[in-house]
C-alpha cells in the first residue's frame, strides 16, 4: 500500500509505539497515510484502540512471524 510517512517502532514496548504515532501524526496532513512497523504483541490491541479513540482510520493491519504492519489514515 502506498503511504506518505513511516514510523519504525520495532524494538519498542507498550506504550512507546502509540506515543510515537501520536507525536508523528500531529505533523502530517489530514488524509495522509502513515505506515507503522512494530513488533510488540500489545500493538495489536493498542494501535487499533488509539485509532478508534482519536478518529483515525486503520486501513490495514498485517502480522507475520516477527513484525506487525499498520496503515493509518489521519482524520
Number of C-alpha atoms within 10 A of each C-alpha: 7 8 13 12 16 15 16 15 20 16 11 15 15 12 13 15 24 21 14 15 21 14 10 14 21 10 9 15 12 12 13 14 25 23 21 23 20 24 21 20 14 13 24 17 9 16 22 20 15 18 19 12 9 12 12 19 17 19 13 13 15 11 13 8 6 10 13 19 18 23 21 25 23 19 14
